[in-house]
Amino acid sequence: MKIADVRVIQADIPVERPHKMSFTTLETMNFVFVRLETPDGLVGWGEAACLGGPTWSEESSESVAATIERYIAPWLVGREAGEIEPLARELARRVQGNPFARAAVEMALWDLNGKALGVPVHRLLGGRVRDRVPLSWSLAVADHDAEVEEARAKVARGHRIFKIKTAALPLAEDVARVKRLREALGPDVSLRVDANQGWDRSTALKAIRALEPWSLDFVEQPVPRWDLEGMAEIAKRVSVPIMADESCFSPHDALAIARLGGVSILGLKVTKSAGISNTLAIARIAEAAGMTCYVGCMIETSLGTAAYLQVALAAAPVTWGCELFGPLLLKGDVVRDPVRYADGCILGLDRPGLGVEVDEAAVKEWSRRA
Ligand code: MN
């Protein structure tokens, strides 16, 4: 099963409402879609979702597209598509860093293999340990009244977990938001906080202590990603569990975090970790270190969401659910039959490959005009 053709498509899809985070307010998501085809016409798809330029990490949809077009596609054509691991290793040698670009390609290889074998990717990963994953919705609304209303409306429809995006506002305002949400939603709803690296050590410590009365499940990435020691130290001094997201891209990062102690949850994202294999490796390191995992997102379409979902279904340490809400926040999608949600969960996918069928007309509709 050789790879005969590699195509890279850049696309932009707006979000339903501006998404306000510590580092940017997002109005449109930028995507790169990768389409691999065999000589028999079998097709595999991958996706890299970028939060409006190189804001969350160094990569942008433009850099991802350029890396794949110029440095990956030429050597991938003619290669054996079934060799996912050898190809991923060669890719890591040819392309330093650039995990989003590598993930989009690796994802497409898994999709192609699952489709060729007629099995869902989670079967190739060892089978699924759950058939649905509890879903977190991210609250990142500029207007505080509208934010409470958005959360209430979700709870009325059976939603149970929220992640509050903080550190874009002064600390007192964030604390007031969390207090108001807890009071409005009651004690049975799960609340988490994500600072997206937005606090320094002393602010983070002050913030987490101020937030402690509002029963948070965890606080995510309180300090900059390079400050592993600061994060470990903070985690040891507060009672709320601390999760690493931007600090944990690779299995090496996961090992370093585990060695420092303190942090008890690792956030998994297929894109930041250069693909499904590395993401599962991080989950295994977490498990070996007595930590647990959560599946984050970059606000993917149903295609990228399906790839993350395969991991969330197969990785036992994912005990904190996921935030695979991208298709609910985006104004458009690129598959015929979007991922489905029920009872506050995203439902498992059991169709071959990543489990979704890309609608090429929809990809074209959202694709970037030159
Ligand atoms: Mn995060």
Boltz pocket constraint, residues with backbone or C-beta under 6 A from the ligand:
constraints:
  - pocket:
      binder: B
      contacts: [[A, 194], [A, 196], [A, 220], [A, 221], [A, 245], [A, 246], [A, 267], [A, 296]]
      max_distance: 6.0
